[in-house]
Amino acid sequence: MPRSKPNDRRAAIPLQAAEAAFADQTGATLRRALWLDALDQQLRPLLPPGLASHCRLANVSGEQLVLVTDSPVWRARLRLAEAEILDAARSVGLNPSTVVVKTTTPVRPPVAEAPSPPSDAARKALRDILASLRESSPVDPPGSPDGSGVR
């Protein structure tokens, strides 16, 4: 039933943002992402010590459990712990037969370049400005005996 009917009261009531996001075609993608996130949160505490902070669940595809890690060293350690990872996945209700580990490059902020030292011309200009500021002194207003400028 289309929602464009003028008699339909549901069309007049605005949907909340989450309901609107789940209502259309992208809803299935969002639901899957939330499901994967929930599985990741269940699976990580069951992983061997030290590995959980360097990987996350990326996908469950058929009988493959896909994990993403942040360096090749952790990729190798995850591959060595495949049997333990499969057992952990089975304990949360999955039935994978293989573990696929992918490495991503962590996103790092761009490195700021060190500022170059000022040129000789810039140094000379700054010296000239400082010298001119030292030479000029405030003129005392007339009638100010102590030079404070206050009568």
Backbone as CSV, one residue per row, in Angstrom:
resi,resn,N_x,N_y,N_z,CA_x,CA_y,CA_z,C_x,C_y,C_z
1,MET,0.851,-1.178,0.000,0.000,0.000,0.000,0.892,1.236,0.000
2,PRO,0.788,2.112,-1.016,1.630,3.303,-1.072,1.276,4.287,0.031
3,ARG,2.287,5.010,0.486,2.089,5.971,1.569,1.728,7.362,1.065
4,SER,1.503,7.494,-0.212,1.214,8.812,-0.761,-0.276,9.151,-0.762
5,LYS,-1.102,8.281,-0.214,-2.533,8.558,-0.164,-2.803,9.718,0.777
6,PRO,-3.680,10.638,0.401,-3.979,11.747,1.291,-4.727,11.307,2.553
7,ASN,-5.449,10.184,2.518,-6.221,9.720,3.672,-5.371,8.975,4.693
8,ASP,-4.197,8.559,4.281,-3.368,7.746,5.145,-2.763,8.595,6.260
9,ARG,-3.085,8.243,7.505,-2.575,9.001,8.656,-1.095,8.750,8.870
10,ARG,-0.604,7.575,8.497,0.811,7.264,8.700,1.701,8.181,7.887
11,ALA,1.245,8.635,6.747,2.053,9.531,5.931,2.210,10.878,6.608
12,ALA,1.258,11.270,7.406,1.331,12.563,8.069,2.235,12.529,9.290
13,ILE,2.454,11.357,9.859,3.296,11.245,11.041,4.741,11.045,10.580
14,PRO,5.650,11.964,10.958,7.042,11.805,10.505,7.704,10.617,11.196
15,LEU,8.448,9.850,10.420,9.177,8.713,10.975,10.433,9.212,11.671
16,GLN,10.814,8.543,12.719,12.075,8.879,13.357,13.213,8.491,12.429
17,ALA,14.367,9.075,12.650,15.503,8.871,11.747,15.878,7.397,11.615
18,ALA,15.945,6.681,12.716,16.327,5.266,12.646,15.297,4.445,11.891
19,GLU,14.016,4.706,12.155,12.968,3.973,11.451,13.010,4.274,9.958
20,ALA,13.269,5.516,9.623,13.350,5.888,8.210,14.538,5.208,7.541
21,ALA,15.660,5.108,8.242,16.842,4.479,7.658,16.619,2.989,7.426
22,PHE,15.896,2.327,8.322,15.658,0.899,8.177,14.505,0.585,7.235
23,ALA,13.719,1.567,6.856,12.521,1.327,6.061,12.819,1.079,4.587
24,ASP,13.814,1.711,4.041,14.035,1.584,2.598,15.019,0.453,2.281
25,GLN,15.552,0.457,1.081,16.435,-0.610,0.602,17.727,-0.715,1.405
26,THR,18.208,0.404,1.961,19.459,0.362,2.718,19.266,-0.250,4.101
27,GLY,18.059,-0.489,4.498,17.792,-1.063,5.809,18.465,-2.406,6.012
28,ALA,18.486,-3.236,4.987,19.120,-4.556,5.103,20.621,-4.402,5.352
29,THR,21.232,-3.460,4.682,22.671,-3.215,4.873,22.943,-2.721,6.285
30,LEU,22.114,-1.824,6.771,22.283,-1.310,8.126,22.077,-2.405,9.172
31,ARG,21.058,-3.231,8.960,20.814,-4.325,9.901,22.005,-5.292,9.923
32,ARG,22.581,-5.583,8.763,23.744,-6.474,8.704,24.943,-5.849,9.405
33,ALA,25.153,-4.564,9.210,26.266,-3.882,9.874,26.102,-3.925,11.389
34,LEU,24.893,-3.720,11.871,24.641,-3.791,13.311,24.827,-5.213,13.834
35,TRP,24.413,-6.201,13.048,24.591,-7.597,13.436,26.078,-7.939,13.524
36,LEU,26.861,-7.498,12.520,28.300,-7.756,12.540,28.973,-7.056,13.720
37,ASP,28.516,-5.850,14.035,29.080,-5.126,15.175,28.782,-5.873,16.478
38,ALA,27.564,-6.355,16.624,27.205,-7.106,17.828,28.023,-8.394,17.929
39,LEU,28.215,-9.087,16.811,29.044,-10.304,16.809,30.490,-9.973,17.172
40,ASP,30.989,-8.865,16.646,32.355,-8.453,16.946,32.526,-8.220,18.452
41,GLN,31.543,-7.574,19.061,31.610,-7.311,20.499,31.525,-8.599,21.321
42,GLN,30.829,-9.599,20.819,30.759,-10.887,21.513,32.035,-11.697,21.304
43,LEU,32.614,-11.600,20.122,33.747,-12.440,19.749,35.071,-11.953,20.340
44,ARG,35.286,-10.666,20.379,36.582,-10.133,20.823,37.020,-10.594,22.208
45,PRO,36.141,-10.588,23.219,36.604,-11.051,24.543,37.014,-12.522,24.558
46,LEU,36.571,-13.290,23.579,36.884,-14.717,23.541,38.165,-15.023,22.776
47,LEU,38.752,-14.019,22.137,39.973,-14.225,21.364,41.168,-14.384,22.302
48,PRO,42.247,-14.990,21.813,43.454,-15.120,22.638,43.939,-13.750,23.124
49,PRO,44.550,-13.704,24.312,44.994,-12.426,24.874,45.911,-11.659,23.921
50,GLY,45.692,-10.373,23.847,46.516,-9.510,22.999,46.008,-9.326,21.587
51,LEU,45.259,-10.291,21.082,44.794,-10.202,19.690,43.574,-9.301,19.534
52,ALA,42.734,-9.253,20.546,41.463,-8.527,20.434,41.647,-7.057,20.136
53,SER,42.694,-6.455,20.674,42.878,-5.016,20.453,43.458,-4.704,19.075
54,HIS,43.869,-5.714,18.338,44.480,-5.487,17.032,43.662,-6.041,15.872
55,CYS,42.442,-6.485,16.136,41.627,-6.988,15.037,40.156,-6.697,15.296
56,ARG,39.375,-6.841,14.236,37.926,-6.714,14.366,37.281,-7.608,13.324
57,LEU,36.042,-7.979,13.622,35.283,-8.816,12.693,34.825,-7.949,11.530
58,ALA,35.145,-8.372,10.325,34.760,-7.610,9.145,33.544,-8.209,8.445
59,ASN,33.470,-9.548,8.426,32.373,-10.172,7.698,32.272,-11.639,8.076
60,VAL,31.106,-12.178,7.848,30.873,-13.615,7.919,30.286,-13.961,6.564
61,SER,31.052,-14.702,5.779,30.642,-15.000,4.412,30.647,-16.511,4.226
62,GLY,29.457,-17.074,4.226,29.355,-18.531,4.116,30.012,-19.179,5.321
63,GLU,31.038,-19.991,5.062,31.766,-20.641,6.143,33.081,-19.930,6.452
64,GLN,33.214,-18.717,5.958,34.433,-17.951,6.211,34.163,-16.869,7.248
65,LEU,35.094,-16.740,8.174,35.073,-15.670,9.159,36.169,-14.703,8.720
66,VAL,35.788,-13.473,8.379,36.757,-12.506,7.871,37.088,-11.517,8.978
67,LEU,38.382,-11.440,9.317,38.873,-10.510,10.316,39.787,-9.494,9.650
68,VAL,39.829,-8.302,10.208,40.710,-7.253,9.704,41.652,-6.875,10.830
69,THR,42.936,-6.742,10.497,43.932,-6.355,11.487,44.731,-5.167,10.971
70,ASP,45.550,-4.588,11.869,46.222,-3.347,11.515,47.678,-3.493,11.082
71,SER,48.225,-4.698,11.080,49.597,-4.867,10.585,49.837,-6.325,10.186
72,PRO,50.833,-6.550,9.334,51.148,-7.922,8.922,51.585,-8.822,10.085
73,VAL,52.196,-8.236,11.117,52.616,-9.036,12.270,51.397,-9.638,12.957
74,TRP,50.372,-8.808,13.172,49.160,-9.303,13.822,48.400,-10.250,12.899
75,ARG,48.518,-10.053,11.603,47.890,-10.976,10.647,48.479,-12.373,10.839
76,ALA,49.800,-12.439,10.960,50.464,-13.737,11.151,50.042,-14.369,12.478
77,ARG,49.946,-13.570,13.527,49.542,-14.110,14.828,48.097,-14.616,14.804
78,LEU,47.233,-13.900,14.075,45.843,-14.345,13.949,45.767,-15.653,13.176
79,ARG,46.584,-15.792,12.130,46.580,-17.034,11.352,47.047,-18.204,12.224
80,LEU,48.008,-17.956,13.112,48.490,-19.009,14.009,47.442,-19.405,15.040
81,ALA,46.565,-18.474,15.382,45.526,-18.735,16.383,44.199,-19.120,15.730
82,GLU,44.228,-19.589,14.497,42.998,-19.886,13.753,42.097,-20.865,14.491
83,ALA,42.657,-21.922,15.069,41.836,-22.930,15.750,41.100,-22.308,16.936
84,GLU,41.795,-21.471,17.706,41.160,-20.810,18.851,40.074,-19.831,18.397
85,ILE,40.333,-19.152,17.292,39.353,-18.186,16.763,38.103,-18.919,16.285
86,LEU,38.290,-20.045,15.601,37.142,-20.827,15.137,36.318,-21.333,16.321
87,ASP,37.000,-21.774,17.386,36.279,-22.230,18.581,35.484,-21.087,19.209
88,ALA,36.095,-19.909,19.268,35.408,-18.740,19.829,34.198,-18.378,18.980
89,ALA,34.343,-18.435,17.658,33.224,-18.125,16.768,32.095,-19.127,16.924
90,ARG,32.438,-20.380,17.106,31.403,-21.398,17.301,30.673,-21.193,18.630
91,SER,31.375,-20.667,19.618,30.740,-20.448,20.922,29.728,-19.309,20.905
92,VAL,29.799,-18.437,19.888,28.808,-17.358,19.787,27.741,-17.677,18.746
93,GLY,27.707,-18.920,18.261,26.629,-19.340,17.375,26.962,-19.363,15.900
94,LEU,28.185,-19.105,15.517,28.575,-19.168,14.107,29.121,-20.562,13.809
95,ASN,29.208,-20.899,12.522,29.738,-22.195,12.130,30.762,-22.030,11.006
96,PRO,31.837,-21.287,11.264,32.838,-21.101,10.204,33.796,-22.288,10.136
97,SER,34.369,-22.488,8.959,35.366,-23.550,8.811,36.748,-22.965,8.532
98,THR,36.792,-21.713,8.091,38.075,-21.059,7.824,38.055,-19.619,8.336
99,VAL,39.259,-19.125,8.581,39.426,-17.732,8.991,40.229,-17.039,7.908
100,VAL,39.728,-15.921,7.433,40.429,-15.093,6.467,40.825,-13.819,7.209
101,VAL,42.118,-13.485,7.140,42.606,-12.286,7.823,43.122,-11.322,6.780
102,LYS,42.621,-10.102,6.833,43.051,-9.052,5.907,43.732,-7.949,6.705
103,THR,44.709,-7.317,6.091,45.445,-6.238,6.737,45.039,-4.918,6.125
104,THR,44.769,-3.961,6.978,44.458,-2.620,6.505,45.544,-1.665,6.978
105,THR,45.643,-0.564,6.305,46.568,0.477,6.723,45.837,1.391,7.680
106,PRO,46.352,1.562,8.904,45.662,2.458,9.828,45.697,3.891,9.303
107,VAL,44.627,4.604,9.565,44.540,5.987,9.120,45.319,6.840,10.109
108,ARG,46.303,7.541,9.590,47.123,8.412,10.426,46.984,9.844,9.945
109,PRO,47.000,10.789,10.876,46.928,12.192,10.439,48.200,12.561,9.691
110,PRO,48.089,13.486,8.752,49.279,13.885,8.004,50.316,14.508,8.940
111,VAL,51.571,14.223,8.666,52.656,14.743,9.487,52.939,16.176,9.073
112,ALA,52.915,17.069,10.062,53.197,18.475,9.775,54.695,18.652,9.587
113,GLU,55.051,19.391,8.552,56.457,19.652,8.302,56.952,20.691,9.286
114,ALA,58.209,20.530,9.669,58.802,21.512,10.577,58.956,22.835,9.831
115,PRO,58.642,23.946,10.495,58.781,25.229,9.803,60.244,25.503,9.481
116,SER,60.469,26.087,8.317,61.837,26.419,7.921,62.287,27.653,8.689
117,PRO,63.575,27.748,8.952,64.053,28.916,9.686,63.849,30.185,8.851
118,PRO,63.668,31.337,9.518,63.446,32.580,8.755,64.688,32.947,7.939
119,SER,64.426,33.593,6.835,65.530,33.998,5.959,66.286,35.168,6.585
120,ASP,67.448,35.470,6.017,68.249,36.600,6.507,67.492,37.911,6.346
121,ALA,66.753,38.034,5.249,65.981,39.259,5.014,64.882,39.411,6.065
122,ALA,64.240,38.303,6.438,63.189,38.365,7.456,63.777,38.729,8.813
123,ARG,64.935,38.165,9.129,65.602,38.510,10.397,65.966,39.989,10.452
124,LYS,66.497,40.499,9.339,66.884,41.917,9.300,65.653,42.798,9.452
125,ALA,64.562,42.431,8.807,63.331,43.221,8.905,62.813,43.219,10.346
126,LEU,62.857,42.090,11.019,62.418,42.033,12.415,63.310,42.872,13.322
127,ARG,64.642,42.827,13.091,65.561,43.664,13.882,65.259,45.140,13.686
128,ASP,64.994,45.529,12.428,64.683,46.932,12.134,63.393,47.364,12.824
129,ILE,62.399,46.486,12.829,61.115,46.821,13.472,61.299,46.968,14.973
130,LEU,62.025,46.042,15.579,62.275,46.128,17.019,63.061,47.385,17.383
131,ALA,64.040,47.712,16.558,64.833,48.920,16.817,63.967,50.164,16.718
132,SER,63.081,50.200,15.719,62.220,51.384,15.581,61.229,51.489,16.737
133,LEU,60.786,50.349,17.284,59.883,50.374,18.430,60.605,50.852,19.688
134,ARG,61.887,50.489,19.834,62.652,50.931,21.000,62.933,52.428,20.950
135,GLU,63.181,52.933,19.743,63.506,54.348,19.585,62.314,55.239,19.882
136,SER,61.148,54.821,19.454,59.966,55.660,19.684,59.473,55.440,21.102
137,SER,59.305,56.540,21.835,58.777,56.432,23.189,57.498,57.222,23.252
138,PRO,56.577,56.844,24.140,55.316,57.580,24.213,55.576,59.003,24.707
139,VAL,54.908,59.938,24.108,55.035,61.345,24.486,54.123,61.594,25.664
140,ASP,54.683,62.193,26.750,53.881,62.503,27.924,52.930,63.634,27.580
141,PRO,51.672,63.483,27.955,50.739,64.571,27.693,51.090,65.780,28.567
142,PRO,50.785,66.967,28.092,51.094,68.151,28.875,50.338,68.121,30.203
143,GLY,51.000,68.642,31.259,50.373,68.696,32.561,50.527,67.433,33.370
144,SER,51.368,66.539,32.921,51.583,65.304,33.659,52.991,65.339,34.249
145,PRO,53.126,65.734,35.519,54.450,65.911,36.105,55.209,64.584,36.323
146,ASP,54.506,63.496,36.622,55.211,62.240,36.889,55.376,61.352,35.670
147,GLY,54.847,61.805,34.561,54.958,61.040,33.333,53.979,59.901,33.237
148,SER,53.056,59.788,34.185,52.103,58.682,34.152,50.973,58.934,33.191
149,GLY,50.792,60.159,32.801,49.713,60.470,31.875,48.405,60.659,32.576
150,VAL,48.374,60.624,33.915,47.155,60.794,34.673,47.228,62.125,35.428
151,ARG,46.241,62.950,35.389,46.228,64.207,36.082,45.746,64.076,37.470
